[in-house]
């Protein structure tokens, strides 16, 4: 996949779309293996910094048993790999007896070029999630202008909020044997 404005690979169970919340499906077994992704989710420079407009190279939303492995991502507006497991989205209406996410042997470089407050590789809700044997390099964490401060944030900042591997609301997250690096080392 190359030069794609939105997400290159995006799978979801329908819960993100308000009209479909009551009629969503299930993603029970998902395998995303051996893909090359380059220049994904980079909107035109005039729109740069629009948060929440896709940009994830690989997105699985509401999956139950998910494996993302052996993928190479270079230059992504959002996270290189963004996994949201299904626990939060059942709302007690669907029993999900087994949730598991595996993210391994991926190389994700130069991510978060139009977003921040997430990671080059990120996993949200549910679990367990195993993140191992990955390379997550240079998650930039671009910060757009903020309406809440007087600080001009409309630049790529060295101290921005880009994280190599990011877990949010994960139940039993296991992160080991990864290489994470950035081009700056300030706080």
Phi and psi in degrees as a GROMACS rama.xvg file:
@    title "Ramachandran Plot"
@    xaxis  label "Phi"
@    yaxis  label "Psi"
@TYPE xy
-149.277  140.837  UNK-2
56.1369  58.9357  UNK-3
-114.655  128.872  UNK-4
-69.3984  -37.538  UNK-5
-99.5515  -150.134  UNK-6
-74.431  144.956  UNK-7
-80.7248  -45.9413  UNK-8
-127.126  116.925  UNK-9
-137.299  117.294  UNK-10
-121.277  135.276  UNK-11
-146.204  161.845  UNK-12
-96.9633  5.44844  UNK-13
96.554  -10.6401  UNK-14
-68.2727  -21.3099  UNK-15
-76.2611  -17.7162  UNK-16
-100.533  112.739  UNK-17
-51.6374  -42.9983  UNK-18
-64.6372  -18.866  UNK-19
-106.01  5.39382  UNK-20
-55.453  -42.7085  UNK-21
-80.5647  -10.1827  UNK-22
-123.698  29.7601  UNK-23
-77.0759  164.431  UNK-24
-104.092  -168.469  UNK-25
-126.721  138.624  UNK-26
-106.141  97.4006  UNK-27
-88.6099  -50.2029  UNK-28
-123.989  115.085  UNK-29
-127.618  126.387  UNK-30
-124.993  122.208  UNK-31
-119.703  107.402  UNK-32
-129.427  141.709  UNK-33
55.84  57.5309  UNK-34
-115.694  148.481  UNK-35
-109.644  122.958  UNK-36
-128.587  130.251  UNK-37
-140.123  133.821  UNK-38
58.3615  65.9284  UNK-39
-112.776  134.528  UNK-40
70.1842  19.448  UNK-41
-95.3451  97.917  UNK-42
-67.5203  168.596  UNK-43
-58.6293  154.079  UNK-44
-57.6102  -28.432  UNK-45
-66.6951  -23.3032  UNK-46
-105.826  4.46532  UNK-47
-59.7829  139.435  UNK-48
93.6667  6.84559  UNK-49
-80.3403  108.072  UNK-50
-80.2584  140.727  UNK-51
82.4402  17.8891  UNK-52
-106.716  61.8002  UNK-53
63.0181  -143.27  UNK-54
94.566  -10.0927  UNK-55
-72.2152  131.949  UNK-56
-65.8395  -48.8779  UNK-57
-127.32  122.249  UNK-58
-129.166  126.356  UNK-59
-123.598  118.318  UNK-60
-119.101  115.442  UNK-61
86.5187  18.7664  UNK-62
-74.3179  158.593  UNK-63
-109.519  -55.6124  UNK-64
-119.634  106.094  UNK-65
-126.624  136.964  UNK-66
-130.245  125.808  UNK-67
-123.735  111.975  UNK-68
-146.75  150.591  UNK-69
61.9589  31.4152  UNK-70
-100.99  148.927  UNK-71
-120.56  122.412  UNK-72
-121.88  129.575  UNK-73
-135.921  121.69  UNK-74
70.3921  98.9835  UNK-75
-137.15  134.67  UNK-76
-64.8673  -38.1641  UNK-77
-111.58  -155.389  UNK-78
-61.5235  148.278  UNK-79
-68.6736  -42.5204  UNK-80
-134.257  125.025  UNK-81
-130.226  113.807  UNK-82
-115.482  123.503  UNK-83
-119.471  112.77  UNK-84
-78.4814  167.171  UNK-85
-81.5555  -4.08594  UNK-86
-59.715  -45.6203  UNK-87
-66.5547  -23.0663  UNK-88
-96.9563  -3.3049  UNK-89
-80.6385  -27.3268  UNK-90
52.1406  30.7456  UNK-91
78.8655  -0.362511  UNK-92
-89.4796  -24.8152  UNK-93
-128.057  125.183  UNK-94
-72.176  129.622  UNK-95
-122.211  84.6944  UNK-96
-70.7141  -18.7792  UNK-97
-141.446  114.811  UNK-98
-119.676  138.009  UNK-99
-159.861  135.728  UNK-100
-123.427  132.327  UNK-101
-120.269  121.982  UNK-102
-124.774  109.889  UNK-103
-149.834  154.336  UNK-104
55.4773  40.7663  UNK-105
-109.297  154.528  UNK-106
-123.385  114.296  UNK-107
-125.284  110.984  UNK-108
-125.807  143.804  UNK-109
56.2897  65.1184  UNK-110
-110.208  175.66  UNK-111
58.2037  40.15  UNK-112
-79.4975  -16.142  UNK-113
-129.04  15.3574  UNK-114
-152.383  171.75  UNK-115
-151.899  -174.824  UNK-116
63.0394  40.8748  UNK-117
-161.094  -160.111  UNK-118
-135.578  165.792  UNK-119
-57.4112  -41.2879  UNK-120
-122.485  123.815  UNK-121
-134.693  148.109  UNK-122
-136.043  132.412  UNK-123
-124.856  142.45  UNK-124
51.3056  162.527  UNK-125
69.9995  -168.41  UNK-126
147.068  171.503  UNK-127
-76.3366  155.915  UNK-128
-125.027  131.019  UNK-129
-113.967  119.439  UNK-130
-121.035  110.881  UNK-131
-150.481  155.288  UNK-132
55.5113  40.9011  UNK-133
-112.163  161.534  UNK-134
-117.452  123.93  UNK-135
-123.847  105.7  UNK-136
-116.552  135.662  UNK-137
53.8226  59.6997  UNK-138
-76.7062  104.071  UNK-139
-67.578  -50.8944  UNK-140
75.4948  57.6661  UNK-141
-61.1152  131.809  UNK-142
-113.628  118.243  UNK-143
-77.5539  175.082  UNK-144
-60.2832  135.863  UNK-145
-102.194  130.481  UNK-146
-74.1793  -7.88908  UNK-147
-99.7786  -5.41262  UNK-148
-133.894  166.107  UNK-149
-91.2868  -1.2015  UNK-150
-81.23  133.478  UNK-151
-78.0651  106.097  UNK-152
-100.721  10.2879  UNK-153
-81.6268  44.4341  UNK-154
-144.181  162.287  UNK-155
-76.5283  119.72  UNK-156
-105.34  144.96  UNK-157
-66.1664  -30.5046  UNK-158
-101.441  31.1471  UNK-159
-75.8399  177.712  UNK-160
-102.961  56.6032  UNK-161
-104.121  128.014  UNK-162
-119.108  140.345  UNK-163
-62.0188  -51.1798  UNK-164
-131.522  125.051  UNK-165
-126.965  126.451  UNK-166
-116.59  134.998  UNK-167
-138.569  111.358  UNK-168
71.4612  20.9026  UNK-169
-82.7119  135.818  UNK-170
-95.4801  115.017  UNK-171
62.4732  76.121  UNK-172
-99.065  129.247  UNK-173
-117.95  115.78  UNK-174
-123.777  117.804  UNK-175
-154.807  154.401  UNK-176
58.6267  40.7905  UNK-177
-109.288  159.681  UNK-178
-114.886  122.292  UNK-179
-127.665  129.898  UNK-180
-147.355  158.409  UNK-181
-139.924  168.321  UNK-182
-88.6891  -3.1945  UNK-183
-131.805  159.345  UNK-184
-130.021  20.4547  UNK-185
-81.9814  168.003  UNK-186
